[in-house]
Amino acid sequence: MALVDVAISCLNSIREIEEEVKDAIVYIDAGCTESFQFAGAYPLFLELGARAVCSLENMTSLDAVADWNSKTDCANRIVIMTSRLLNDAHRYMLRCLTTHDAVQHCTVFTSISEGSHSAIPDSPLGPDAYHEYETLLVQDYNEHTKKSDKISKDKGVSNFSSALESLTMEPIISENVDGSSGGEEGLVVSVRHFPLIICPFTPRAFVLPSQGSVAEASLSRQHEDSLSFGLPPISTGSMSDTDDVPPGATLTAHFLYQLALKMELKLEIFSLGDLSKNVGKILTDMSSSLYDVGRRKRSAGLLLVDRTLDLTTPCCHGDSLFDRIFSSLPRADRFSSQAQLKQGVPSINRPSLDVQVPLGELLNEEPSKIRESGFPVGVEAFLRGWDSYTCDPQNVGLLNEYDKKSTTNWTELLNGSLVATECFRGTPYLEAMIDRKTKDGSVLVKKWLQEALRRENISVNVRARPGYATKPELQAMIRALSQSQSSLLKNKGIIHLAAATAAALDDSQSAKWDTFSSAEMMLNVSAGDTSQGLAAQISDLINKSAVAALQAKKNEKTDTSSRGLLSFRDALLLTIVGYIVAGENFPTSGSGGPFSWQEEHFLKEAIVDAVLENPSVGNLKFLNGLTEELEGRLNRLKSEETKESPADDQLDIDALDDDPWGKWGDEEEEEVDNSKADESYDDMQLKLDLRDRVDSLFRFLHKLSSLRTRNLPLREGLLASESSFSGDPSGNKGLLYRLIEKVLIKQEIPGLEYHSSTVGRFLKSGFGRFGLGQAKPSLADQSVILVFVIGGINGREVLEAQEAVSESGRPDINLVIGGTTLLTPDDMFDLLMGQFSHF
């Protein structure tokens, strides 16, 4: 039986729209850009005959000139692909159509189904959403065209002609009887569904695009059991009303329903967690098509899991090269940075999944300096071909007369992204890497580089240690493999992956990650002893981070990561981990929290002192409105210190004055004293306000520490994390590992709910009295298991999930892991402490 491959399914879906793509300009939004980047879909669009693939948000009239197929006629067809609700992408689509006035036909593909549009309260579209939007888009387009024509006639200027029209010198009909543009029959718009806009990291692991409507939708409303808009609420068993579910749950359910239809899977649905149960119920209500007897479908099990059942795993720095890369490398910028408020809940600004691989910096031995020739000759000539439009034609042949701006442009042009479909002898690079830990993964990348060098007959003089991989070794091999244009293009997949690995193994990044891992291991060890020891460990981390920040300021350094030191923000993340671990080990140590009043008092004082010394620690929600005042106080104290230091010598002279009463009653001195008194009062009030904010922070930490006791599936202890002091810096196995391990041995799991199909419920209620009821199926009986974590996953969980299947002795299991988004420790900190947190 064929294995499920989500990456190949994405590419096959694109092949199915060949007729629409051929000879058309394809516009894709930011979410589709992420999806097609990982799937390696851009060469496929060229193969299918697309004129060009362009950004929808950054479109210009010149996009029509960039024709891959070198055609001379004007493009009269446009394909727009979006991962957003149609009403959210409307302004971009309208601008695209009004810019290209030669377009006669526009096909819109959206990953959001008609059912989703009608189910979301924010959407103005109904059950027939696609047809309604076709009419609305044409109406708005005609209206805009009429207004533009009127403005042009009033100003006495001719209609705007596009760049393509001026190049081809072909007339374009811009006015028609009905006011539409593009031809005598007017603009024709058709809207269709394209569900498989996902980001496949491997054939068996995927997440949703970070800038798509599903990933951006809120997963909870603000109440006593919620933690963040971007995370499911705590599973207390009280969330049962499916009429008031957050929009993220509804969109997730419709996405999974359409995914199953597209991949022809008949789902047996299981859920763990309150929000997952609501998603399962929505899926079951739509399941008439899923259980259509007339269609041959492959049976599969769907396991929905709430992210809130395990917050420790994504907050920790585990032994995963994949996670190191996504945490170390910069991400592409988002197109929209402001959260839109919809129905009282904001849309979540998830970080982009498109990591920027710094290949240009690695090829340049000294990226911070301008040298005569920063890159190998072959690479430099290759880049000049891309950057020739910015160079003076008289200087094209001169190799050593390029300014700093040109060098920077070359470096940016060489930067690349990770592609899941790039393979080495049939083995996808990312799949092999995500299934290995840091050491094994980096050694594998080094081995691939050596194989590529042997294939190109290139020798490298570098000292290599067997069984290890370092940044200098990888950098030397990358430079050798990039000497020629043909070698660079032929091996671009392994070169980009090796460059990403080298950046993650850089001393500054590696030292900080290892420091985090050691601190997390010490917290686990302290949790096995006493609450006093754990509280002292957390307090020590906070104090050390404050001292490191002060020392860095004295040395005029803003970054402490190069020495492996933790910032105050890092200490707060470790505090979150410490409180969750404390709640699992000391649930009743204090009133409302895992620590005693005295232990927690010391922690509060440490945080207050750290904030006073370094108020600009980042976007912390509990400091909203106080940051500017705290920074002003700190600057005032610094200025007073600088004023007092040179006045020390003057004090001795004043002490010798024969008339000490001469200044008695001086009004100016009284004003200074009053001013100091006012400042002292303001400082006291500011500190009181800060302590109130810190108290609210600790109330939130108490909520995090109660996750084990408040989450119903974790109360009986079968899925709770187990203490482990084996020295593994990644700590204990995550929830997914323990869950899959118990599922495959058919162990009863508290809180795991099975959602019967319509037929199953009928058999249970109707024929059950005659002994003909349908037996409850088991996930272990399925050959295909899809695990979807609502809230997000990380690379370590994918690795551990595959380990659980391997250790079960069930090679027939085809396990697919999916999630709302990819989570790094920084992402978790932003969700729990940033603007989307629920304090």
N, C-alpha and C positions, 0 to 999 in steps of 0.2 A: 504494500500500500504506500502511495506517494506521501512524502512528508509535507507538512504545511510550511510554506515559505512566504512570509509576509512581504519580503522585498521583491520577489518575483511576481507576487500578486499585484503589487503596485505598478510594476512595469507592464504587466499584461493588461491592466485597466487602461493604461495610456494607449496601448496598441488598439484597443477596442474603439477609440475615438479617432482613428486615423483619417477618416473622411472629413471630419471637422477641422483637424489640425493641418491637413495638407494645403499648402499655398495660402496659409493664414498667418497673421502676426499673433503670437500667443503672449498674453499678459498674465502674469502670475503674481499673487499678493505675497506678503511676507511669510505667511504660514505655508503656502505652497512652495515657496523658495526653500525653506528648511526641509520640507518633505522630499522634494525632488533632488536636493543636494545629497542627502543620505542615500536615496534610492539610485543615484547615478542616472537620472532620467534625461539630462540635457542632450547627450548624444542620440538618445532615442527620438527626441523631437526633431533633430536634424535628419535622422533616418526616415522619419515619417513625412518629411517635406515641408516642415514649418519654415516660414521666411525668417523669423527671428523670435527669440524668447526674451521678454523684457519685464521689468518691474512695474507692477500696476501703480504702486504708490509714487514712484519716481518717473512716471512716463513723460515723454516729450514728443514733439512732432517729428523729431529726427529719428525716432525708433524705426520708422518705416524705411529709412535709408540703409540700416544695418541688415541687409538681406543676405542670409547664409547661402541661398541658392542662386544669387546673382541674376535675378529677374529684372527686366526693364520696365514692365508694366506696373501700374499702381495697385497696391493691395486694396482689395475691396471687401475683405473678410477679416474679422477679428475674433479670436477666441479668448475669453477671460475666465481664469480659474481662480476661485477664491475659497478660503477655509473659514469664511465669516458668514454671519447672517446676511442676507441680501440687503436689508436696510442699512446695515453697518458699512457695507462696501459700496453703497449706492453712489456716494459723491465721487469716488475714484472711477467708477465705471462711466458715470456721466461725463466726467472730464475727459476720459479716454475717447469716448465717442465724439464729443464736440471738437476735439483736437484733430482727429483724422476725419476730415469731411468727405473723403472719398469712399468711406465704408458703406456698404449696402447691406451686409449681413453680419450680425453679432451673435455668437453662441456663448452663453454663460454657463459654466460648470461650477456648482457649489457642493461642498461636502456636507452641508446642512440640509437634511431632508425636509420635505413639505410638512411632515408631521411635527418636526421640531419647530418650524416656523409658526405653526398654528398653536403649539403647546406653550411656547414662551410668551409671557404677558407683554414683554417689551416689543415684540414683533407686531407691526400693524397688519401683517398678512394673515390670511385665513387658511382653511384646509386646502384650497386650490392656490397655494402660494405662488407656484411657478408661473401659472397663467396670469395671475393678478400682477405679478411683478413685470412680466413682459409688457403688459399694457401700460403700467405706470412709467417704466423706463422710456418707452417710445413717446409718451405724452410729455415727459420732462425734456426729452431730447428735442422734440418739435418746438416746445415753448422756448427753450434756450436758443435754438436756431433763429426763431422769429425775432427775439430780442436783439440778438447779435446783428442780424440784418438791418433792423431798424436803427440801431446805434451807428452802424457803418454808413447808412444813407444820410442820417442827420449830420454826421461829421464830414460828409462829402468825400469819403474814402471808399475804395473798393474792398470787397470781401477779402479776408485773409487767405492767402494761398499757402499751402504747406510746403515744406522744404522738398518733399518728394515731387510735388507738382512742378516746382521751379526747375528741378533737375531733369525730369522727363519731358517737360514742355508739353504735357498733354492736358487738354481742358478737362475740368471737373465740374459736373453739374452740381451747383450748391443750392439751387432753389427748385422747388416742385410745387405742384398745385396744393398738396396737403401740408406744405411747410417743412417736410422732412428733408434730410440731406443724404446724398450717396447714390442717387439714381432716380429714375422716373417712377419706380414703384415704391420709393420711400425705404426707410430703414426697417429691416426685418430682424426681430430679436427672438431668440429661443433660449429657454432656461432648462437645464438638465441637471441630474444628480450625478455626482462623482464622489462616492463615499470613501475611497481608499486614499485619502490624503493623510498619511501618517509618516512618522520618522522611524524607519527600520534601522536599528543599530546592527542587528544580525538577522538572519532568516527567522530566528525564533525570539526576538526581543524588539519591542517597539514602544514609542511614546507618541503622544499627540503633539502637533506643532505648537510651540509656545505662544505664537501670535495668532492662533486660531480661536474661534468663538468657544469651542468646547473647553479648551485648556484655560482660557481666560475667565470663564464663567465661575461665579462664586459657588462654593461647596457647602456653605453654612450661613445661616442668619445669626445675628448677634443675640445670644441668650446665655444662661448660666452654664450650659454644657458645651458651649462653643469655644474654640481656641483661636481660630483665624478664619478669615474669609476664604483662604486658599486651602483649608484642611477640613475634613469631615468633623462633625461634632463628636464628643465623647459618647460611646455606645452604652447609655444607661438603660436602654430598653423603652424609653418614653417617647421616642420619635417614631410615631406610627401613622400619622396623618399624611397620606400621599398627596393631598390637595395643596399642602403648603411646603412642598419640597423646594430646595434652592434650585436655581436655573441650571447649575452645573450637573445636578443629578439627572434632570430631564434630558439634557443634551447628551450626557454620557450614555444613558439608556438607549436613546435613538441611534447613537453612533454604533453601539455594540450590536443592536438589532440589524442595522444595515450592513455591518461587517460580516455578520453570520450569513445574511442573504447573499452577499457578494462572493463569499468563499464557500457557499453551498454547505453550510454546517447546520445540523439539527442539534440545538443546544439543550443540555440538561443543566439547569441553572441552580447554583448554590451561592449562598451569601454569608458573610461573617462581618457583623457590624451594622449599626442602625441605618446609616446612609446606604450601604450596600443592599440592605433588605428592601429599601424603597426603590432602588434602581432595579433590583430583581423583580419586584412587583410590577413596575412599569413595563419591563421586558416581557413578563408573563402575559400582561394584558394585550400586548401587541403580537403574541406568539402564534396567531392563527396561521400566518404564512410560514413560520418556522416549522410547524408541525403539519404542513401540507402533505398529505399522503401521496398525492399524485406526482410529487417530485422526488427524485432519488437524491438523498442527501447523506452526507457522512455524519455519523453521530459524534458529538464532542461534549466535553464537560466544561462549563464556565464557572469559575470560582471568583466571586467578587469579594474584595477585602478592603476594609477601611484603613487608610494610612494611620489614623490616630491610634490604632491598636499597637503600633510599634513606632514611636518617634525616636528612639535611641539609635537605631541603625542608620537612618539618613543623617543624623546629627554627628555621628562619629566618623573618624578618619580611618577606615578599614584598609586592609591590604589588597588594594585593587588598583592596577595601573590605569584602568579606564577612568576611575573616579579621580585619580591624581591629574590626569590630562585635562578633564573638564573643569577641575578646580583651579588648575594652574594657568591655563591659557586664557587670553582675553576673548570675549564674545563679541559678535557683531552687534551693532546698535539696533535698538528697537525703533520702529517707525513712529509709534505713538507712545509717549511717556506718561500721559495723564490717565488716571483711572476714571472710567466713566461710571457714574452712579445710575444704576438701573433698579427700579423697584426697591429702593432702599439699600441695595447691596452693590458694591463696586465691582468692576471687572478687574481681574488680577493681572498685574504687569509681570508676567513670567520672564525670566532672563532668556535671551535667545539661545537656541541650541547650536547655532553655527559658530564653532570655535575657530579662531583665527590662528592658523599654524604659522609661526614666525620663521619660515624657511629662509627669507632674505637675510635675516640677522645671523642665522647659522652659517650661511654661505659667506658672509662677510666676517672676516676674522676680528675686526674691530668696528662693530656697528656704530659706536659713538663718535668715531673720527672719520674725516673725509680723506680717503687715500686716492692715489692716482688711478688705481683700478681696483675697485672694491670686490669685484666678482671675477670668476674665471672668464677667459676671453669668449668662449662659446656662449656662456650664459649672458654675458654683457651684450654680445651681438644679437642674441635672441630677444633681449629686453628692448634694445633699440628699435627692433621691428615693431614692438607693441607701442613704444613711446615716441615714435618718429614724428607724430603730429605736434609734439611740444618742443621739438628741437629746431634750431636754425639750420636750414639746408646747407649753409656754408660750413657748419661745424659737424656734420654727420660723420665725416671720415676721421675726425680728431678724437682719439681715445681718452685724452687726459684733460679735457677742458669742459668738464661738467660741474655744475655748481651743486650745492647741498640739496637743493630742491629736487634736482634730477635724480640724485642718488636715493633720496627718500621715496620718490615715485617708483624706482626700480624695486626697492625693497618691498613696497606694498604690492606691486604686481606679482611678485613671487610668492606672497603669502597665499595659503590655500586652506582647504577645509577637508574634513574626514568624509570619506565615501564608503558606505557599507558594502557596495557591490564590487569594489576593487578586490581582486583575488590573487593568490599565489598558488599556481598549479591547482586551481579549483577550490582552494580554501580561502574564504573571505577573510581579509586582514582583521577587521574589527571583531568578527566572531571568534577568531583564534585568540585575540588579545583579551576580550571581555571574559573569556573562560579561564583565564590564568591570573595568578597573583602578580605582584609588582616585579619581583625578581625573575620569575619564569617568563613573564610577558616581555620584559625588556631584553632578556637573552634571546627569545624567539625573534624579536625584531632585528637584533644584531645578526642572527643567523640568516635571516632573509636578505639583509644587506650584503652579507658575504656571498650568498648564492648569486645575487644580482651582479656583483662585481666580477665573479668568476664567469658568469654568462657574457658579460661585456668585455672580458679579457682585460680587466683593469687591476693593477696591483696597488696596494696601499701599505705604506710603511708606518704602522702604528702598533704600539705595544698593547696587546690585548690579554686580559686574564680569562682563562676558560671558566665558564660558569658564571660570569659577571658581565655587566654592561654598564659603561659610564658615558657621561656626556661627551668628553673628548674623543673617545673611540667612535661613537656614533657620528659626531660632527666631522671627523676626518673621512669616514666612509661616505657620508652624504656629499661632501665637497668633491670627492673623487668621482662619485657616480653622476654628478651634475656638471662635469667638465664639458661635455658635448651636448648639443641641442637634442640629438636623437636619443641619447641615453637619458636625458632629463625627462623628455616626453614619454619615452617607453616605460620608465620606472617611476612615474610621478606618484603612483599609489603608495609604494613602499617608502619613497623619499619623504612624502608628507607625513606618513605615519611615524617614520623614524625621527623626523624633525619635532613632531609633537611629543614623542617619548623623551627626546633629549631635553626639551624645554621643561618637561615634568621632573626630570632627574637633575635639573640645575640645582646647585648648592642652596640657593636662597629658598627655592620652592620645596626641595626635599627636606631641608633642615626644619622648616616650619611644620611640615606634615608629620615628620617623625616626632617632633616635640609634642604635637597634639596627641599622637598615638600613645606616647609614653604617659602623658597626663591622664588620658582616658583609662589606661590600664591601671594607674595608681588609684584613680577614683573607684574602679571596680574592686581593687584589693582592699581599699579602706572601707568599702561598703560591707565587706565580709567580716569586719572587726566591730567597731562601735560607731555610733552616730557622732561622738565627739571627734574621733579621728577623721571622719569624712568631712565634717564641718571645718575642721582645722585645715584640711587639704584644700578645700575650696577657698577659704579665706587667704591662704598662702598664695594661691594662684592669682587672686585679685590684687593683693598687695605687690606681688612681683611685677605684675603687668603695669601697675601705676609707677613703680620705681623705674621700670624699663622705659616708659614713656617720658619721664622726667629726664633720664639720662640721655635719651635720644634728642630731646630738645636742647639740652646743654651742648651736645655735639653737633647741633644743627642738622640732625637727621630725622626725617619723618617716618621712615620705614624701619622697623625692628626685625623684619622677617629674615634679613640676610644673615643674622646671627642666630636664628632659630628662636628668638624671643617672642613671647605672646603679647599682643596688645590687650587693652581693656575690653574691646569688643570680643576678642578671642576668649578672654576670661569669663565674660558673660555667657558665651556659648557653652563653655565647660561647666558653668554654674547650672545651666539648664540640664545638661547631662547628669550632673551630680544630684540634682533634686529628683529627677526621674528615677535614678538608681536608688537614692535614699528612700523614696516612696515604696519601692519594691522590697526593701530590706528592713526598714523601720517605719511601718505605716502608722504607728501609734506613739511615737516618741514625744510629740508636743501637741498642743491644742491647735488644730488646723494645719499642721505641717509635720514633717518628719524629724525636725530638730527641736530641742528644748528652747525656751525663751532666751536663755543666756547665749546659747550657741548661735541662734539666729540674730541676736543683737550685735554680736561681733561681725557677722556677715554684712548686716545693714551698714554698720559704721565703716567697714572697709569699702563698700560701694559708694557711700556718700563722699568719703575722702578721695576716692579715685575720680569721681565725677567733678569734684571741686578743682582738682589738679588738672583735669583734662576734659573740659566740658564738650568739646567738639569731637565726640567719639563716633559719630555717625548718625544715621537716621533711626533714632530710638524713640518709639512712640511715647514711652513714659516720661520723656524729657521735652515733649512738644510744648512750646511757649516759654520754656525756661532757658533754652540754650543760649540765646542772645544775652540775657541778663547774666548768666554764669560766665560767659566769655568776657562781658564788660567788667565784671568784678575781678576776674583774673588779670585782665590788662591793667586795671587800676592799681591792683596790688603790685604788679611788676613795675609800673611807673613810679610808685611811692618808694619801692626799694632802691631804684636807681637814683632818686632824689636824695634819699637819706645817706647813701654811702659816701658822697663827697662832703657831707656836712658834719662828719664826725670830728674833724679837726677844729671846726668853728665852735663846737660846744665847749671846749676847754677855754677858749678866749672869753666867751660869755660868762663862764663861771668865775672869772677874775674881776668882773665888773664891780666897782665900788658902790654903785647905786642900784641894788637889785630891785628897788621899788619904783625905778623910773618907768618901767613898762606896765606897772600895775594899773588895771582899768583900761588897757588899750583896747579900743573897739575892734580893730582889725583882728587882734588875737582872739577875741571873743567870737567873731564870725567864723574864724577857722575852727575853733573848738565846736561851735554849733554844727558846722558842716561835717566835721568828723563824727559828731554824735549822730547826725542824720544818716551818714554812710554806715555807721555801726548798726543802727536800727535796720536799715535796708538789708545789710548783710545778714542780720539775724532773721529777718522775715524771709529772705531768700533761702536760707538754710532750712527754715521750717517748711517752706514750700517743697524744697527738695526732699526732705524726709517724708513728707506726705506722698510724693511721687514714688519714692523707694518703697514705702509701705504698700502701695498699689502693685508695684512690681512683685513683691514677695507674696501678695495674695494670688497673683497669677502663677507664681512658682508653686504655691500650695496646690493649685488646680492641676499643674503638671505632675506633681508628686502623687496625686490621688488617681492617676490613670489606671493603675492595676486594680484598685478597689472599686472604682466607678465603672470601668469597662466590664460588662457582664461576661464576655467570653474569656477574660483573663482571671476571673475570681477563683476558679477552681484549680488554677495552677498548671494545667496541662500545657498551655501555650505560653506561660510566663517564662522569661529568660532565666536560665540556670546559672548559678555562680560558677565561675571558672577562673582558676589562678594558674593556668598552664604557661603563662608568659606570652601568650598570643596577643600582640598589640591590637589586633582587630577586635578583641573582646569575645563575647559570646556570639553564637550563631543568631541570625536575625529571625524574625517571626515567620517569614516565608519558608525558610529551611525547616523549621519545626513543624509548620503546618503541612507542607508537602510530605514530609517524612511520615507523619501520622496518618495522612490521607491514604498514602499508598499501602500502608499495612492495615487499612480499614479500621483504625482505632476511632472510637466515638469521640467527637469533638464538641464540647459544650458551646452552644450558641450558633453552630453551623446549621443554617436553614435551607431546606430544599424547596424550590418553587415548582409546584406541579404544573403541567400544561393543562389546557382546557380539557383535553381528552382524559388526562390523568385524574383531574378533579371529578370528572363525571363518573369514571370507573370507581373511584373511591367512595363517592356518595351514593351512586345508584346501584351498581352491581356488587359493592363491597359486602352488602348484607347477605349475598348468596355465595360468598367466598371467592368472588372473581375480581377482587380489588387489585389494583396495580401495586406491585412491590416497590418500595422506595429504592431508587437506583443509588449506586455508589460511584464516586469520582474515580476510584481505582479501577472500575470496570471499563473505563473509557480509554481508547488508544490515543486520543487527542485531548489534552487538557489545556485550556486557556485560562491563565490567572491574570486578572486585571486589578491593579491596586488603585483605588480611587484616592487621588491626592499625589501620586507620583512614586517612582522607584529610583534606585541607584544601581551602579554597576556591580557592587558587592552582592546585592540581593539576586541579581541574575546569575552570578557565579555560584552562589550558595544553592539556588534553586536547582541548577543543573547538577550540582554535587549530590543533592538529595535524591534525584532520579537515578544517578549512577550508583549510589550506595544502596538503593532499594533492590537492585538486581532485576529491574524491569526495563530492558533495552527497547521494548516495544512501545514505551510511552513517548509520545511526541509532545513535549511541553513547550508552550508559548507564553512568554511573560510580557505583559503590557502595563502601562500606567498613564496617568494623566500628563505627567511631565517627568523630566529627569531632575532629580534633586541632588544638590551638593550641600555640604554643611553650611556654606554661606547662604544658600537659598533657604534652608530651614531657619536660620537665624533671622532672615528678613521676614519670613512668614510669622514667626513667633514674637519677634521684637519690633518689627517695622510697622509701616502704616496700615497693614492689613490685619494686625493682631487685634485680639479682643481683650482689652484690659477692663 
